[in-house]
Amino acid sequence: MDISLALGGGGAKGNSHIGVLRKLEAEGFRIRAVAGTSFGGIVAALYASGRTPGQIEEIFSTVDQTRLYGRAPDEGPSLLGLAGASKFFEEALGPVEFSDLKLPCALTAVDLKSSREVVLSEGSVHEALLATIALPGIFPPRRIRDWELVDGGTLDPVPVQAARALAPGLPVAAVVLTAPVGEPTRMFEVSLPYLPGVITKRIAHMRFAQAFDIFLRSVEIVNRQMAELRLAADAPDVIVRPAVSHIQLLDEVDIRETAKLGEAAVEAALPELKRVTGWTAKLVRMLRRV
């Protein structure tokens, strides 16, 4: 049962991708290609490099979030930096090129100059990762070639087209981390991992923090609408939606428990996953390509 996988963005919610991978493997599905954006891009790159879901879980469990968002002197304007993330990618992956990966893999970003989506599938995986997670305003843009790149979820929260292009003819399973349209948005708590909790609680009562909450909730609404529009247009064969709407962007989460939410989502989608990988569905896809 071969599939191509599109892993959506969502910050800490993306730890549920680990459970998605684990459950798919346990059920006998063979992931032949993987595309990802933002946090989904991190999981995609690690999995394509040959790491198992268990190894990815262990890697994430050892991350010190207080050092993850440190700034370098040459980074652009942003609330947080990517120097810590850059070091993490170096330690987790090393100087890997896309051509070194064991599976076809693509990460997506958005070019601020052209306002277009950029699919990164060659060159340095490290640089592509820093681009795909560069949430505008939160993290600094990343320059690659002539592009000034930010988080791919800005235009496409789940890179279905990229996953389909990596493995033509295979069904695409889209792992969506945004909540369904219509579900109430939650208040965002100020959660800056490098500040003590007592300070962040005080910041949360300031007008700036309250305004920031309104901004982030508005962004979430836009992202939900964008995700649904792209899913309708790109038509993945299966949608897997972990129940992670209670998790915020930079939350410190129990990684194992969050991964279990991904496993549960795959369990719920199993009938449809088995249907689209069956012989009848394969024949239909072959006839469409003729």
Rosetta silent file (secondary structure, phi, psi, omega in degrees, C-alpha in Angstrom):
SEQUENCE: MDISLALGGGGAKGNSHIGVLRKLEAEGFRIRAVAGTSFGGIVAALYASGRTPGQIEEIFSTVDQTRLYGRAPDEGPSLLGLAGASKFFEEALGPVEFSDLKLPCALTAVDLKSSREVVLSEGSVHEALLATIALPGIFPPRRIRDWELVDGGTLDPVPVQAARALAPGLPVAAVVLTAPVGEPTRMFEVSLPYLPGVITKRIAHMRFAQAFDIFLRSVEIVNRQMAELRLAADAPDVIVRPAVSHIQLLDEVDIRETAKLGEAAVEAALPELKRVTGWTAKLVRMLRRV
SCORE:     score description
SCORE:     0.000 S_00000001
   1 L     0.000   92.883 -175.723    0.000    0.000    0.000 S_00000001
   2 E   -92.056  138.167  177.271    2.082    2.877   -1.342 S_00000001
   3 E  -142.364  161.559  168.708    1.267    6.527   -0.599 S_00000001
   4 E  -110.362  144.183 -171.206    2.753   10.000   -0.818 S_00000001
   5 E  -118.971  135.658  174.635    2.459   12.155    2.282 S_00000001
   6 E  -116.396  114.832 -176.284    1.853   15.906    2.705 S_00000001
   7 E  -102.433  118.141 -176.899    2.640   17.136    6.223 S_00000001
   8 L   -78.911  167.111  179.054    1.051   20.432    7.210 S_00000001
   9 L   -91.545  167.386  179.895    2.429   23.181    9.424 S_00000001
  10 L   162.644   19.477  179.178    1.295   24.191   12.880 S_00000001
  11 H    61.935 -134.456 -175.551    4.231   24.652   15.242 S_00000001
  12 H   -59.221  -21.936  176.146    4.090   22.371   18.283 S_00000001
  13 H   -59.067  -26.745 -175.276    1.001   20.670   16.825 S_00000001
  14 H   -65.273  -12.858  174.616    3.381   19.065   14.334 S_00000001
  15 H   -61.954  -20.069  177.021    4.579   16.575   16.929 S_00000001
  16 H   -67.530  -20.725  177.531    1.419   14.657   16.010 S_00000001
  17 H   -59.732  -31.987  179.695    3.078   13.878   12.658 S_00000001
  18 H   -59.173  -45.421  178.961    5.289   11.394   14.508 S_00000001
  19 H   -66.813  -35.061  176.542    2.248    9.348   15.456 S_00000001
  20 H   -59.929  -48.437  179.772    0.886    9.579   11.921 S_00000001
  21 H   -62.170  -44.523 -177.789    4.105    8.069   10.547 S_00000001
  22 H   -61.759  -45.205 -177.587    4.232    5.393   13.242 S_00000001
  23 H   -69.784  -39.385  177.848    0.636    4.274   12.697 S_00000001
  24 H   -60.309  -44.683  178.465    0.932    4.274    8.904 S_00000001
  25 H   -63.262  -42.697 -178.286    3.983    2.021    9.114 S_00000001
  26 H   -63.292  -30.163 -179.417    2.277   -0.264   11.628 S_00000001
  27 L   -87.932    2.295  175.035   -0.704   -0.666    9.286 S_00000001
  28 L    91.245   10.346  177.690    1.552   -1.671    6.401 S_00000001
  29 L   -80.609  139.570  177.598    1.548    1.547    4.370 S_00000001
  30 E  -106.264  114.651  179.848    4.757    2.364    2.485 S_00000001
  31 E   -83.807  110.164 -174.633    5.499    6.080    2.340 S_00000001
  32 E   -92.611  -17.036  178.745    7.225    6.564   -1.008 S_00000001
  33 E  -159.732  153.922 -178.600    7.567   10.371   -0.887 S_00000001
  34 E  -146.630  130.019  174.452    7.007   13.131    1.638 S_00000001
  35 E  -118.798  149.420 -179.444    6.470   16.877    1.358 S_00000001
  36 E  -152.463  159.301  174.582    6.158   19.242    4.283 S_00000001
  37 E  -134.236  146.641  179.054    5.884   22.855    5.297 S_00000001
  38 L    56.586 -130.914 -179.581    6.895   24.585    8.532 S_00000001
  39 H   -60.739  -34.121  175.996    7.045   22.013   11.376 S_00000001
  40 H   -60.987  -29.768  176.502    5.771   19.423    8.910 S_00000001
  41 H   -68.003  -37.254  177.610    8.871   20.165    6.857 S_00000001
  42 H   -62.490  -48.110  179.942   11.127   19.302    9.795 S_00000001
  43 H   -63.612  -41.017  179.995    9.411   15.939   10.260 S_00000001
  44 H   -60.517  -45.715 -178.122    9.448   15.323    6.494 S_00000001
  45 H   -65.913  -42.711  179.176   13.199   15.957    6.223 S_00000001
  46 H   -64.105  -43.310 -179.797   14.053   13.772    9.208 S_00000001
  47 H   -66.406  -41.947  179.785   11.869   10.922    7.943 S_00000001
  48 H   -66.699  -22.775  178.672   13.254   11.202    4.408 S_00000001
  49 L   -78.440   -7.965  178.493   16.773   11.039    5.855 S_00000001
  50 L   109.194   -1.473  177.355   16.017    7.565    7.178 S_00000001
  51 L   -69.772  140.918  175.802   15.043    8.351   10.764 S_00000001
  52 L   -81.786  162.784  175.228   12.280    6.184   12.172 S_00000001
  53 H   -54.572  -39.034  178.534    9.270    7.730   13.946 S_00000001
  54 H   -64.104  -40.212  178.640   10.779    6.565   17.234 S_00000001
  55 H   -67.871  -38.555  177.361   14.098    8.231   16.456 S_00000001
  56 H   -63.422  -42.796  177.907   12.353   11.470   15.470 S_00000001
  57 H   -59.624  -42.218  179.871   10.432   11.396   18.741 S_00000001
  58 H   -66.264  -40.159  178.148   13.690   10.917   20.641 S_00000001
  59 H   -60.375  -47.367 -178.941   15.358   13.792   18.768 S_00000001
  60 H   -66.785  -31.797 -177.846   12.508   16.163   19.598 S_00000001
  61 H   -68.514  -21.714 -177.981   12.451   15.005   23.225 S_00000001
  62 L   -94.269   -1.030 -177.389   16.040   16.169   23.724 S_00000001
  63 L   -72.891  132.177  174.423   15.489   19.696   22.368 S_00000001
  64 L   -95.549  102.332 -174.852   16.062   22.521   24.852 S_00000001
  65 H   -65.027  -21.881  179.546   13.472   25.107   23.834 S_00000001
  66 H   -67.570  -19.141  179.981   15.153   27.808   25.918 S_00000001
  67 H  -108.528   -3.750 -171.639   18.027   27.722   23.403 S_00000001
  68 H   -73.615  -28.481 -172.075   16.028   27.018   20.263 S_00000001
  69 L  -111.351   26.475  177.332   15.044   30.594   19.424 S_00000001
  70 L   -65.819  153.806 -176.796   18.319   32.430   20.033 S_00000001
  71 L  -104.169  147.322  170.557   19.269   35.217   17.636 S_00000001
  72 L  -101.528  151.607 -176.319   22.394   35.690   15.530 S_00000001
  73 L   -58.243  -29.975 -174.906   23.740   39.247   14.926 S_00000001
  74 L   -93.783    6.990 -179.337   23.114   39.079   11.174 S_00000001
  75 L   -77.554  149.927 -178.663   19.481   37.902   11.359 S_00000001
  76 L   -73.076  179.571 -178.093   16.711   40.115   10.009 S_00000001
  77 L   -65.925  130.698 -179.762   13.926   41.791   11.993 S_00000001
  78 L  -173.561  162.410  178.397   11.778   39.320   13.927 S_00000001
  79 L   -71.442  -42.839  179.137   10.449   38.539   17.379 S_00000001
  80 L  -123.110  164.556  179.425   12.565   35.387   17.720 S_00000001
  81 L  -107.032  175.132 -179.849   15.710   34.138   15.986 S_00000001
  82 L  -117.960   10.723 -178.545   16.672   30.945   14.161 S_00000001
  83 H   -62.677  -42.156  178.753   20.255   30.544   15.381 S_00000001
  84 H   -66.745  -40.454  177.851   19.247   27.827   17.838 S_00000001
  85 H   -64.146  -38.563  179.227   17.136   26.036   15.241 S_00000001
  86 H   -60.845  -43.881  178.481   20.050   26.195   12.801 S_00000001
  87 H   -65.049  -39.443  178.529   22.325   24.475   15.311 S_00000001
  88 H   -60.656  -44.494  179.951   19.644   21.869   16.002 S_00000001
  89 H   -64.421  -38.203  177.935   19.351   21.044   12.284 S_00000001
  90 H   -61.417  -43.129 -178.797   23.135   20.753   11.990 S_00000001
  91 H   -71.750  -36.737 -175.387   23.238   18.284   14.871 S_00000001
  92 H   -79.542  -33.141 -173.225   20.189   16.293   13.737 S_00000001
  93 H  -121.510  -30.561 -174.796   20.952   16.090   10.015 S_00000001
  94 L    76.323 -167.604 -177.553   24.429   17.406    9.272 S_00000001
  95 L   -79.784   63.670 -173.888   25.371   18.867    5.853 S_00000001
  96 L   -89.415  137.536  171.635   22.745   16.880    3.949 S_00000001
  97 E   -99.394  158.154  177.810   21.626   17.654    0.395 S_00000001
  98 H   -57.509  -33.628 -179.189   18.223   16.646   -0.944 S_00000001
  99 H   -68.457  -15.924  178.677   20.008   14.221   -3.258 S_00000001
 100 H   -85.847  -14.251 -175.140   21.374   12.409   -0.178 S_00000001
 101 L   -69.866  154.084 -176.791   17.928   11.657    1.252 S_00000001
 102 L   -85.042  -15.396  177.108   16.530    8.138    1.145 S_00000001
 103 L  -129.208  149.001  170.481   13.063    9.272   -0.005 S_00000001
 104 L   -57.222  132.339 -174.282   11.923   11.943   -2.469 S_00000001
 105 E  -144.615  143.909  175.958   11.294   15.011   -0.325 S_00000001
 106 E  -141.603  140.281  174.789   10.206   18.616   -0.855 S_00000001
 107 E  -117.897  144.550 -176.801    9.829   21.540    1.541 S_00000001
 108 E  -113.365  150.274  176.783    7.791   24.609    0.689 S_00000001
 109 E  -146.704  176.794  179.097    8.301   28.305    1.386 S_00000001
 110 E  -126.492  130.373  178.623    6.975   31.625    0.075 S_00000001
 111 E   -84.456  119.303 -178.775    9.076   34.261   -1.688 S_00000001
 112 L   -65.907  -27.194 -177.198    8.291   37.730   -0.313 S_00000001
 113 L   -73.036  -45.018 -175.784    9.526   39.386   -3.520 S_00000001
 114 L  -100.013   -9.801 -176.431    7.296   37.543   -5.982 S_00000001
 115 L    61.239   30.681 -178.345    4.517   36.484   -3.557 S_00000001
 116 E  -117.338  152.851  174.240    4.818   32.956   -4.959 S_00000001
 117 E   -72.481  140.198  177.299    5.209   29.543   -3.403 S_00000001
 118 E  -120.250  126.203  177.288    8.670   28.018   -3.804 S_00000001
 119 E   -98.216  118.110 -177.398    9.150   24.251   -3.694 S_00000001
 120 E  -100.267  113.759 -177.930   12.602   23.363   -2.367 S_00000001
 121 L  -140.529   14.138  174.777   13.746   19.910   -3.453 S_00000001
 122 L  -148.335  161.277 -177.522   17.423   20.336   -4.294 S_00000001
 123 L    86.005 -153.120 -174.050   20.474   21.806   -2.625 S_00000001
 124 E   -75.252  123.612  175.378   20.931   22.160    1.131 S_00000001
 125 H   -67.768  -37.359  179.842   18.244   20.604    3.324 S_00000001
 126 H   -57.373  -48.642 -179.841   19.489   22.746    6.226 S_00000001
 127 H   -65.937  -39.014  179.282   18.838   26.003    4.345 S_00000001
 128 H   -63.746  -37.824  178.840   15.453   24.774    3.129 S_00000001
 129 H   -64.830  -41.969  179.227   14.428   23.965    6.702 S_00000001
 130 H   -65.214  -27.812  177.691   15.323   27.459    7.926 S_00000001
 131 H   -77.920  -44.956 -173.484   13.171   28.876    5.125 S_00000001
 132 H   -69.572  -20.887 -179.983   10.125   26.661    5.587 S_00000001
 133 L  -100.024    3.495 -173.683    9.843   27.444    9.327 S_00000001
 134 L   -78.451   73.075  179.739   10.383   31.221    9.004 S_00000001
 135 L   -59.126  122.266 -173.382    6.948   32.334   10.218 S_00000001
 136 E   -54.295  130.450  178.890    6.661   35.992    9.125 S_00000001
 137 L    86.374  -36.046  178.912    7.342   38.428   11.942 S_00000001
 138 L   -82.633  -46.834  178.505    8.114   35.639   14.411 S_00000001
 139 E  -121.695  153.802 -177.195   11.265   34.372   12.659 S_00000001
 140 L   -72.568  146.326  174.983   13.539   36.167   10.153 S_00000001
 141 L   -60.314  156.875  179.824   13.182   35.510    6.391 S_00000001
 142 E  -116.724  130.277  179.359   15.816   33.256    4.811 S_00000001
 143 E   -91.796  122.084  173.279   17.676   34.201    1.636 S_00000001
 144 E  -133.049  125.585 -174.128   18.226   31.393   -0.883 S_00000001
 145 L    54.635 -126.933  178.498   19.327   32.318   -4.402 S_00000001
 146 L   -97.318    7.689 -176.883   17.342   35.451   -5.279 S_00000001
 147 E   -90.463  150.074  169.026   14.462   34.524   -3.000 S_00000001
 148 E  -117.662  100.435 -163.063   13.565   36.034    0.361 S_00000001
 149 E  -102.234  141.442  173.370   11.712   33.125    1.894 S_00000001
 150 E  -128.847  176.173 -177.512    9.222   32.746    4.722 S_00000001
 151 E   -43.392  127.697 -178.952    7.069   29.916    6.079 S_00000001
 152 H   -64.262  -23.774  178.997    5.392   27.915    3.307 S_00000001
 153 H   -66.827  -10.284  177.367    2.153   27.767    5.266 S_00000001
 154 H   -58.230  -38.351  179.218    1.644   31.430    4.431 S_00000001
 155 L  -111.011  -27.543 -174.039    0.163   30.368    1.085 S_00000001
 156 L  -144.537   94.399 -176.592   -0.266   26.617    1.411 S_00000001
 157 L   -64.129  -20.818  178.787   -0.747   25.088    4.881 S_00000001
 158 L  -138.883  110.666 -171.574   -0.574   21.530    3.482 S_00000001
 159 L   -78.192   69.290 -177.899    1.672   20.948    0.401 S_00000001
 160 H   -65.468  -45.585 -178.458   -0.516   18.472   -1.474 S_00000001
 161 H   -61.082  -40.254  179.383    0.672   19.495   -4.946 S_00000001
 162 H   -64.281  -41.353  178.773    4.312   19.092   -3.936 S_00000001
 163 H   -64.985  -39.144 -179.971    3.619   15.614   -2.541 S_00000001
 164 H   -67.457  -38.525 -179.657    1.770   14.628   -5.708 S_00000001
 165 H   -67.814  -28.858  180.000    4.605   15.871   -7.940 S_00000001
 166 H   -70.504  -29.789 -175.879    7.135   13.777   -6.013 S_00000001
 167 L  -142.338   72.848 -178.296    5.271   10.527   -6.707 S_00000001
 168 L   -56.926  135.173  177.987    2.920   10.823   -9.702 S_00000001
 169 L    95.316  -15.404  178.368    0.196    8.205   -9.685 S_00000001
 170 L   -93.018  148.373  175.524    0.262    7.521   -5.964 S_00000001
 171 L   -67.247  145.077 -179.879   -2.549    8.583   -3.639 S_00000001
 172 E  -107.110  125.338  173.065   -1.736   11.597   -1.470 S_00000001
 173 E  -101.369  122.428 -178.810   -2.599   11.629    2.226 S_00000001
 174 E  -101.770  123.295  178.273   -2.730   15.165    3.626 S_00000001
 175 E   -98.187  107.704 -171.431   -2.091   15.599    7.349 S_00000001
 176 L  -102.837  126.641 -178.004   -3.935   18.793    8.306 S_00000001
 177 L  -103.993  -10.514  177.174   -3.200   20.521   11.630 S_00000001
 178 L   -76.786  148.544  177.673   -5.544   23.501   11.318 S_00000001
 179 L   -73.024  154.531  177.707   -8.923   23.242   13.023 S_00000001
 180 L   -60.645  148.935  176.648  -12.021   22.994   10.811 S_00000001
 181 L   -59.868  134.619 -179.931  -13.597   26.281    9.723 S_00000001
 182 L   104.390  -22.110  176.336  -16.250   27.329   12.225 S_00000001
 183 L   -71.848  134.173 -177.279  -14.560   25.956   15.329 S_00000001
 184 L   -57.856  142.424  175.417  -14.072   28.809   17.849 S_00000001
 185 L   -80.717  148.945  178.979  -10.576   30.266   18.040 S_00000001
 186 L   -96.892  152.889  172.831   -8.767   30.097   21.369 S_00000001
 187 L   -66.057  137.269  176.814   -7.034   32.936   23.132 S_00000001
 188 L   -88.303  127.943  173.791   -3.297   32.784   22.570 S_00000001
 189 L   -88.716  140.592  175.973   -1.215   32.849   25.706 S_00000001
 190 L   -64.810  119.030 -176.066    2.122   34.618   25.460 S_00000001
 191 L  -134.139   85.555  178.681    4.538   31.683   25.433 S_00000001
 192 L  -104.017  107.970 -170.119    8.151   32.715   24.929 S_00000001
 193 L   -58.883  -23.445 -175.946   10.281   29.708   25.905 S_00000001
 194 L   -89.044    0.794  178.934   13.343   31.764   26.835 S_00000001
 195 L  -111.207  143.203  176.650   11.470   33.836   29.484 S_00000001
 196 L   -60.285  150.150 -177.115   10.462   32.666   32.990 S_00000001
 197 H   -58.271  -36.917 -178.543    6.772   31.883   33.391 S_00000001
 198 H   -62.942  -33.510  179.549    6.216   34.658   35.922 S_00000001
 199 H   -74.005  -43.584 -179.069    7.385   37.232   33.374 S_00000001
 200 H   -64.527  -32.060  177.156    5.284   35.880   30.513 S_00000001
 201 H   -65.634  -38.378  178.174    2.212   35.955   32.764 S_00000001
 202 H   -68.648  -40.833  179.132    2.805   39.647   33.442 S_00000001
 203 H   -60.340  -36.205 -176.151    3.369   40.347   29.751 S_00000001
 204 L   -60.466  -23.043 -178.957    0.054   38.646   28.957 S_00000001
 205 L   -91.350   -3.749 -179.920   -1.810   41.434   30.787 S_00000001
 206 L   -81.114  155.249 -179.316   -0.133   44.226   28.800 S_00000001
 207 H   -60.382  -37.389  178.962   -1.893   45.946   25.909 S_00000001
 208 H   -58.936  -46.160 -178.944    0.803   44.765   23.498 S_00000001
 209 H   -64.642  -38.507  179.146    0.167   41.140   24.420 S_00000001
 210 H   -66.485  -39.108  176.642   -3.584   41.595   24.106 S_00000001
 211 H   -66.527  -38.357  179.169   -3.148   43.160   20.671 S_00000001
 212 H   -64.313  -37.436  176.605   -0.792   40.326   19.714 S_00000001
 213 H   -60.397  -45.575  179.055   -3.467   37.836   20.773 S_00000001
 214 H   -61.709  -42.359  179.179   -5.995   39.490   18.445 S_00000001
 215 H   -61.150  -48.647 -177.090   -3.449   39.418   15.621 S_00000001
 216 H   -66.048  -36.996  177.737   -2.627   35.727   16.096 S_00000001
 217 H   -67.056  -36.079  176.682   -6.279   34.714   16.325 S_00000001
 218 H   -65.485  -42.064  177.632   -6.953   36.607   13.097 S_00000001
 219 H   -61.520  -40.248  179.090   -4.035   34.826   11.443 S_00000001
 220 H   -61.585  -41.030  178.649   -5.442   31.495   12.615 S_00000001
 221 H   -61.935  -44.674  178.823   -8.798   32.281   11.008 S_00000001
 222 H   -62.245  -43.634 -179.351   -7.074   33.149    7.724 S_00000001
 223 H   -62.907  -38.549  177.423   -4.968   29.973    7.895 S_00000001
 224 H   -62.096  -47.637 -179.957   -8.057   27.825    8.439 S_00000001
 225 H   -62.674  -43.025  179.548   -9.792   29.348    5.436 S_00000001
 226 H   -62.037  -42.493  179.663   -6.637   29.050    3.325 S_00000001
 227 H   -60.869  -45.478 -178.384   -6.217   25.405    4.302 S_00000001
 228 H   -66.571  -38.770  178.161   -9.782   24.527    3.355 S_00000001
 229 H   -64.487  -43.912  179.983   -9.545   26.387    0.043 S_00000001
 230 H   -68.081  -37.687  177.965   -6.280   24.655   -0.862 S_00000001
 231 H   -64.479  -38.567  178.011   -7.617   21.248    0.148 S_00000001
 232 H   -66.081  -39.009 -177.894  -10.675   21.802   -2.041 S_00000001
 233 H   -76.781  -40.560 -173.367   -8.506   22.867   -4.978 S_00000001
 234 H   -89.035  -17.119  172.343   -5.704   20.301   -4.599 S_00000001
 235 L    48.113   67.222  172.412   -7.993   17.377   -3.694 S_00000001
 236 L   -63.297  154.446 -178.629   -5.829   15.008   -1.647 S_00000001
 237 L   -70.967  -31.641  179.602   -7.040   11.429   -1.728 S_00000001
 238 E  -142.410  141.204  173.338   -7.297   11.266    2.066 S_00000001
 239 E  -111.956  125.557  175.791   -7.344   13.894    4.812 S_00000001
 240 E  -111.596  120.664 -173.763   -5.903   12.965    8.200 S_00000001
 241 L  -126.686   93.848  176.271   -6.720   15.591   10.853 S_00000001
 242 L   -61.214  147.543 -179.265   -5.241   15.084   14.346 S_00000001
 243 L   -84.112   80.131 -173.891   -7.216   16.693   17.189 S_00000001
 244 L  -122.911   18.590 -175.909   -4.576   19.297   18.085 S_00000001
 245 L   -66.101  -16.368  179.311   -6.534   22.563   18.073 S_00000001
 246 L   -81.131   -8.172 -177.412   -5.817   22.990   21.809 S_00000001
 247 L   -96.342  135.067  179.949   -2.060   23.283   21.148 S_00000001
 248 L   -98.501  167.619 -170.345   -0.525   26.676   20.408 S_00000001
 249 L   -49.280  -53.660 -173.524    2.351   27.559   18.111 S_00000001
 250 L  -108.961   21.103 -179.763    5.261   27.598   20.569 S_00000001
 251 L   -61.056  146.628  166.229    3.802   25.434   23.336 S_00000001
 252 L   -88.525  117.270 -173.378    5.994   22.995   25.219 S_00000001
 253 L  -117.889  162.486  169.237    4.064   19.764   24.804 S_00000001
 254 L   -78.263  106.717 -171.289    4.313   16.160   25.886 S_00000001
 255 H   -62.484  -41.739 -179.183    5.685   14.828   22.617 S_00000001
 256 H   -64.851  -41.266  179.318    4.606   11.231   23.166 S_00000001
 257 H   -67.932  -38.142  178.103    1.060   12.232   24.075 S_00000001
 258 H   -67.165  -38.061  177.233    0.849   14.580   21.087 S_00000001
 259 H   -61.158  -35.264  179.199    2.133   11.812   18.824 S_00000001
 260 H   -62.349  -29.433  177.344   -0.712    9.606   20.054 S_00000001
 261 H   -66.063  -33.994  175.133   -3.163   12.152   18.633 S_00000001
 262 H   -67.546  -40.564  177.618   -1.623   11.506   15.223 S_00000001
 263 H   -61.638  -43.050 -179.849   -2.021    7.761   15.676 S_00000001
 264 H   -63.836  -36.477  179.902   -5.686    8.217   16.578 S_00000001
 265 H   -66.956  -38.800  176.827   -6.251   10.360   13.483 S_00000001
 266 H   -66.783  -40.991  177.801   -4.802    7.663   11.219 S_00000001
 267 H   -56.045  -43.058 -179.732   -6.956    5.049   12.944 S_00000001
 268 H   -67.398  -29.790 -176.883  -10.036    7.137   12.133 S_00000001
 269 H   -93.824    1.081 -174.769   -8.937    7.511    8.505 S_00000001
 270 H   -55.699  -45.988 -179.912   -7.982    3.846    7.981 S_00000001
 271 H   -56.170  -42.633 -179.436  -11.061    2.826    5.949 S_00000001
 272 H   -71.983  -37.699  177.459  -10.458    5.645    3.476 S_00000001
 273 H   -61.243  -42.627  179.631   -6.690    5.029    3.396 S_00000001
 274 H   -69.900  -33.251  179.226   -7.266    1.380    2.555 S_00000001
 275 H   -65.731  -46.955 -174.460   -9.855    2.273   -0.065 S_00000001
 276 H   -74.613  -14.504  176.704   -7.589    4.700   -1.975 S_00000001
 277 L  -101.643    3.997  178.372   -4.688    2.242   -1.947 S_00000001
 278 L   -78.559  171.752 -175.347   -6.821   -0.677   -3.163 S_00000001
 279 H   -65.292  -37.133 -179.631   -6.790   -2.118   -6.684 S_00000001
 280 H   -62.305  -46.630  179.494   -9.987   -0.410   -7.789 S_00000001
 281 H   -65.345  -37.267  177.415   -8.682    3.032   -6.873 S_00000001
 282 H   -61.362  -43.531 -179.670   -5.324    2.246   -8.521 S_00000001
 283 H   -63.231  -41.818  178.629   -7.084    1.308  -11.759 S_00000001
 284 H   -60.863  -43.405  179.602   -9.114    4.534  -11.716 S_00000001
 285 H   -65.439  -37.706  178.606   -5.934    6.618  -11.284 S_00000001
 286 H   -64.449  -42.669 -179.619   -4.231    4.754  -14.123 S_00000001
 287 H   -65.782  -35.116  178.838   -7.164    5.372  -16.467 S_00000001
 288 H   -66.351  -28.479 -177.809   -7.183    9.074  -15.597 S_00000001
 289 H   -84.078  -14.271 -178.553   -3.530    9.339  -16.606 S_00000001
 290 L   -72.448    0.000    0.000   -4.083    7.699  -19.993 S_00000001
